[in-house]
Amino acid sequence: MPKPQQWAEDEVLEFVTLKAGGQSFCIEITQIREIRRWSPVTALPQAEEAVLGVMNLRGAVIPIVDLAARLGLGECDASPRHVIMVVAVGDKTVGLLVDSVSEILTVSGEQICEAPAMGRGDVPNSILGLISVEDGMSRILSPSVLLPHGFKEVA
């Protein structure tokens, strides 16, 4: 399977693995700002479906996105066993509601396989690549899919 162009074969990368909607995903560790316990959010009227609301994170108001719903895997019933991954995407910050955070994977670029293009034509590909793990494969999430549409950070 061809390699994604994003990573050099000899490049060493670290990813944080997580579960959302019962599926395994990972995000490059350089994008993770913090991992927090679930706490209730302030709902916003007319927000897109996957946006649960906003939370105040040390003076910055950030949107909280249900990652499973965002990826079309069904809505998550948030509970104290869930966590919020605070992720930086460019100059924006977003919180992702996930089932759990598992481990840190250290891999080389040559271990990353290209994800086949299987999405709908009107939806950007949310998966940048695949990494083989003990119990199957973990999908590398594209940062662009994490942000709510039209998101503008409020300070």
N, C-alpha and C positions, 0 to 999 in steps of 0.2 A: 504494500500500500504506500502511495507517495507520502512524503513528509510535508507538514505545513511549512510554509516559507517563513513564518514568524520567528522560528528558533533555529539557531545554528546547531548542527549535529553534535558538536563537542561542547556546547553550552550546558552548564549545570544549572538546573532550575528547581525551585521549591514551590510546592502547591499545598494549600490547606484543603483537605477533603471534607465534604459535608454531605448530609442527607437532606433531601427535599422531596416531598411527595413519594417517599420510599425509594428514591433513586439516588445513585452516587454521582456527585459532581465535584469539581475542584476549581479553586480560584488561585491565581498566582499570589504568593505570600506578600509580595510587594504592594498589593492593592488593599490588604487587610489593615485596618486601623485599630480595631479592637473587637473583642467578642464579649457580649453582655448577656445577662439573663433576660428573659422576656419580662417586660413590664407593659402595662396598658398604654395605649397611644391615644392621641386626640384625633378623632375621625374628622375628615373634611368632606363637606357635601360636594357631590358631583365629581369626586376624584375617580380615576379609572379603577376598574374592578380589583386589580392586584394591589393597589395602594391601600393599606390598612389605615393610614393616618400619618401623623407626624409626632416626633418627640423632640424635646429640648435636650441637646447634648452639649453641655458646658457652654451654653449661650448660643449655639447654632441650632436652628430648627431644621431637622432632616426628615425626609419622607421614609416611611417604613413600608417595604414591599414584601408581600407574600411570594417568596420565590417559586413555590410549587404552582400557585395560581398564574404567575407571570409566564411560566414555562408550559402552561396548559395541562398540568398534572392534577388539577382539582384544588380546591381551597383547603387551607390548613386551619384547624380549630386551635388557635393559640392557647397554650397553657404554660404553667411554670416549668415544664420539662423542655420547652423550646428555647432557642437562643436567637439573638440578633447579632449578625455579623455586620459591623460597620465597615464599609468598603469605600475606597476612593476611586472614582472614575474620572480621570482628568482632573479638573478643578472642582468637581462636584463630590458630595458625600451622600451616601444612601445607606440605610439599614435594611438588611435582608433577614426576614423571618425564615429560619430553617429548623428542621427537626432536630438535628444534632451536628456537631463538629467532631470529626473522627481523629485525623492524624495529619502529620506533615509528610508529604512524599518528596523525596529528592530524586530527580531523574535527569538524564541527559536528553538533549534535543532529539537524539536518534531514537529514543524510546517513545516518542510522541508520534502517534499515527494520525493521518488526516481523517477528519470526519466526513463521511459521504454527505453530499447535498441532498437532503430528503425533506426539507421544509417546504412550506407553501411559498409560492413566488412572491407574495406580498409581505412576507415576514423575513427579516434579516436572520441569517444563520446564527443561532445562539450558541453553537458549539464550535470551538476553534480547533479541537483535536481530542484524541482519546489516549488514555494511559492504561496499560494492562496492570491490574492489581490482583491480589490473591483470589478474590471472589468475583472476578469479572473484569469490567472496564469502568473507569471513571472518566466522565466527560469534562473537558476544560471549558468553562463558561466564558463567553465573549463579554467584555466589560460593557459594551454598548447596549446589550439586552437588559442590563440590570437597572438602568435609569427609567423612571416614569417618563412617558412622552411629554415633551414640552417643559421638562423640569427646570426650574430656576431656583438656585439656593437662596435662602433667606437668612440673613445674619442677625 
